[in-house]
Amino acid sequence: MNKPETDLTGRFTDRPKSMLLAEVVYDSIRRAIANGAYAEDERLPGENALAGQFDVSRPVIRAALKR
């Protein structure tokens, strides 16, 4: 799964300013599932792994997964 693009400060550059970080992560994970990056019966990586992939905190990942 590709990480969304960030600028030099680490902020996501491909999201509207009004969009929450958790929404960006949620949309990225949802698109990855829809595109077949994860098999139907496959579990998603854990919070720590997802936080590392998206370069965000675990609470952001938790908020995204609660959607």
RONU-434871 format. One record per residue (C-alpha): x, z, y; residue in three letters. Coordinates in steps of 0.5 Angstrom, whole numbers, padded with zeros to 4 digits, always signed. Last residue first. Layout:
XZYAla
...
// end
This chain:
-0031+0022+0009Arg
-0028+0028+0006Lys
-0021+0024+0004Leu
-0020+0022+0011Ala
-0020+0029+0013Ala
-0016+0032+0007Arg
-0011+0026+0009Ile
-0011+0029+0017Val
-0010+0036+0014Pro
-0004+0034+0010Arg
+0000+0031+0016Ser
+0001+0024+0018Val
+0007+0019+0016Asp
+0002+0014+0012Phe
+0006+0014+0006Gln
+0008+0021+0006Gly
+0002+0024+0008Ala
-0001+0020+0002Leu
+0005+0023-0003Ala
+0003+0030+0000Asn
-0004+0029-0001Glu
-0004+0027-0008Gly
-0004+0019-0010Pro
-0011+0016-0012Leu
-0013+0017-0019Arg
-0014+0010-0023Glu
-0021+0009-0026Asp
-0022+0003-0022Glu
-0015+0001-0021Ala
-0011+0002-0014Tyr
-0008-0004-0010Ala
-0014-0008-0012Gly
-0016-0010-0005Asn
-0022-0006-0005Ala
-0018+0000-0006Ile
-0013-0002-0001Ala
-0018-0003+0004Arg
-0021+0004+0003Arg
-0015+0007+0003Ile
-0013+0004+0010Ser
-0020+0005+0013Asp
-0019+0013+0011Tyr
-0012+0013+0014Val
-0015+0010+0021Val
-0021+0014+0020Glu
-0017+0020+0020Ala
-0013+0018+0026Leu
-0019+0018+0030Leu
-0021+0012+0033Met
-0022+0012+0041Ser
-0015+0010+0042Lys
-0017+0003+0038Pro
-0012+0003+0032Arg
-0007-0002+0031Asp
-0001+0001+0034Thr
-0001+0008+0030Phe
+0004+0013+0034Arg
+0011+0014+0031Gly
+0014+0015+0038Thr
+0017+0008+0037Leu
+0011+0004+0036Asp
+0007+0005+0029Thr
+0004-0001+0024Glu
+0000+0002+0019Pro
+0003+0003+0012Lys
+0003-0002+0007Asn
+0000+0000+0000Met
// end
